[in-house]
Amino acid sequence: MRSDPDAIFDQFPALETARLTLRQIRPSDAPALFAIFSDPDVTRYYDQPAFTELAQAEGLAARMPQRFADRRTIRWGITRSTDDHLIGTCGYAEWKRHFRCAAVGYELAQSEWRQGIMTEALTAVLTFGFTRMHLNRVEAYVMTGNDASMRLLQKLGFQEEGLLRQYGYWQNAYHDLHLFALLKRDFSALQDFVKPA
């Protein structure tokens, strides 16, 4: 196995936790993606409006694996280990290899909220980032008002570093974003969720 960070793009790295399988998004996931992204409660703090057509989800299901093939980003589909139904996604964007830094993003079907699923999924993703991608810093940008996401990040050890005023612009409005970050040296959250390799 190659040890350089770009080796992750040789083959999509599926991850397993106590309850979950994190795998590559497939075209057949489009209906599940539509169910997630058409829910206005899920997309309330997202940088795009809720989906209204299945074609939007089909486009997303095509773009996510293509970005991996282009060696740009990695986004996992979240499924329960007991079935293969997609219930959310999470992964890295804005990977700045020279700085060993990337931003993490995520969303989860509303029916799966408050069950510790995203804590479990992100623990695996963070472990992968700090070990296989050789990241030193992981960032997350959270809209004002998204208290649940802020609590999740704090539970995982992220620290809020400041408010980026009017940093985001979507849906014809500027948005303040709270910057959270987790350093490799501080990462100690919930390792027991991840199965040994």
C-alpha positions in Angstrom: 0.0 0.0 0.0 1.4 3.4 -0.9 2.0 5.7 2.1 1.5 9.1 0.4 -1.9 10.8 0.9 -2.9 10.5 -2.7 -2.9 6.8 -2.4 -6.4 7.0 -1.1 -7.5 7.7 -4.7 -6.2 4.3 -5.9 -9.4 2.6 -4.7 -12.4 4.0 -2.9 -11.8 3.3 0.9 -14.9 1.8 2.5 -15.0 2.3 6.3 -16.8 0.2 8.9 -17.9 1.1 12.4 -19.9 -0.7 15.0 -23.2 0.0 13.3 -22.4 1.6 10.0 -20.8 1.0 6.6 -19.4 4.1 4.8 -19.1 3.4 1.1 -18.9 5.1 -2.3 -22.1 6.8 -3.6 -23.7 4.9 -6.5 -26.2 6.0 -9.2 -28.8 3.7 -7.5 -28.6 5.9 -4.4 -30.3 8.8 -6.2 -33.8 8.1 -4.7 -32.4 8.0 -1.2 -30.4 11.2 -1.9 -33.5 12.9 -3.1 -35.4 11.9 0.1 -32.6 13.4 2.2 -32.0 16.6 0.2 -35.7 17.3 -0.5 -36.3 17.7 3.2 -36.2 21.4 4.1 -35.2 20.6 7.7 -32.1 18.8 6.4 -31.2 21.6 4.0 -32.1 24.5 6.3 -28.4 25.3 6.9 -27.2 24.1 3.5 -25.7 26.1 0.7 -28.5 25.1 -1.7 -32.3 24.9 -1.6 -34.1 21.7 -1.0 -34.3 19.4 -4.0 -37.6 19.4 -6.0 -36.8 16.9 -8.7 -35.2 13.5 -8.8 -32.9 14.7 -11.5 -31.1 16.9 -9.0 -30.3 13.9 -6.9 -29.2 11.9 -9.9 -26.8 14.7 -10.7 -25.4 14.6 -7.2 -25.0 10.8 -7.3 -23.0 11.2 -10.4 -20.8 14.2 -9.2 -19.7 12.7 -5.9 -17.9 9.6 -7.4 -16.6 11.7 -10.3 -14.9 14.1 -7.8 -13.2 11.2 -6.2 -12.1 9.9 -9.7 -10.7 13.4 -10.4 -8.7 13.1 -7.1 -10.4 16.2 -5.7 -12.6 15.2 -2.8 -13.9 12.1 -1.0 -17.5 11.8 0.1 -18.8 8.6 1.7 -22.4 7.4 1.7 -23.6 6.3 5.1 -25.5 3.1 5.5 -26.4 0.8 8.4 -24.3 -2.4 8.4 -27.6 -4.4 8.4 -28.7 -3.0 5.0 -27.4 -1.0 2.1 -29.9 1.9 2.2 -28.3 5.3 2.1 -29.2 7.5 5.2 -26.7 10.3 4.8 -23.3 11.4 3.5 -20.1 12.8 4.9 -16.6 13.6 3.8 -13.9 16.0 2.9 -13.8 19.0 0.6 -11.2 21.8 0.1 -8.3 19.4 0.7 -5.2 21.6 0.9 -2.5 19.0 0.7 0.4 21.3 1.2 -1.1 22.6 4.4 -2.4 19.1 5.5 -5.8 20.6 6.0 -9.3 19.8 4.8 -12.9 20.8 5.5 -15.5 18.3 6.5 -19.2 18.3 5.7 -22.1 16.0 6.4 -25.9 15.5 6.4 -28.2 12.9 7.6 -31.8 11.9 6.9 -34.1 13.4 9.6 -35.4 9.9 10.5 -31.9 9.1 11.7 -31.3 12.1 13.9 -30.4 11.9 17.6 -29.1 8.3 17.4 -25.4 9.0 17.5 -25.1 8.0 13.9 -23.2 11.1 12.7 -20.9 11.0 15.7 -20.0 7.4 14.8 -19.6 8.2 11.1 -17.5 11.3 11.6 -15.2 9.5 14.1 -14.4 7.0 11.3 -13.9 9.8 8.8 -11.7 11.8 11.1 -9.6 8.8 12.0 -9.1 8.1 8.2 -8.2 11.8 7.6 -5.6 11.9 10.3 -4.0 8.6 9.5 -4.5 7.9 5.8 -4.7 11.4 4.4 -2.0 12.7 6.8 -4.1 15.7 7.8 -3.0 17.9 10.7 -6.2 20.0 10.8 -9.8 19.5 9.9 -12.2 22.5 9.6 -15.9 22.8 9.6 -18.0 25.8 8.7 -21.4 26.1 10.5 -24.2 28.6 9.9 -25.4 30.7 12.8 -28.3 28.9 14.4 -27.2 25.4 13.6 -26.8 24.5 17.2 -27.1 20.7 16.6 -24.1 20.7 14.3 -22.1 22.9 16.7 -22.8 20.4 19.5 -21.8 17.5 17.3 -18.4 19.1 16.5 -17.7 20.0 20.1 -18.5 16.4 21.1 -15.8 15.3 18.7 -13.3 17.7 20.1 -13.5 20.6 17.6 -12.9 24.1 19.0 -14.7 27.2 17.7 -12.1 29.6 16.4 -14.2 32.5 15.4 -17.1 34.0 13.3 -16.5 34.5 9.6 -18.9 37.4 9.0 -20.9 37.1 5.7 -18.4 34.5 4.6 -21.1 32.5 2.7 -23.4 33.6 -0.1 -26.2 31.5 -1.3 -30.0 31.8 -1.9 -29.5 35.5 -2.5 -28.2 36.2 1.0 -24.9 36.5 2.9 -24.4 34.2 5.8 -22.2 34.3 8.9 -20.3 31.0 9.4 -18.7 29.8 12.6 -15.3 28.3 12.0 -14.6 25.1 14.0 -11.3 23.1 13.8 -9.8 19.9 15.2 -6.1 19.3 15.3 -4.5 15.9 15.0 -2.8 16.3 18.4 -6.2 16.9 20.0 -8.1 14.1 18.3 -9.1 11.6 21.0 -12.8 11.3 20.5 -14.7 8.0 20.4 -12.0 5.8 18.9 -13.9 2.7 20.2 -16.5 3.1 17.4 -13.9 2.2 14.8 -13.2 -1.5 14.1 -9.5 -2.4 14.0 -8.1 -2.6 10.5 
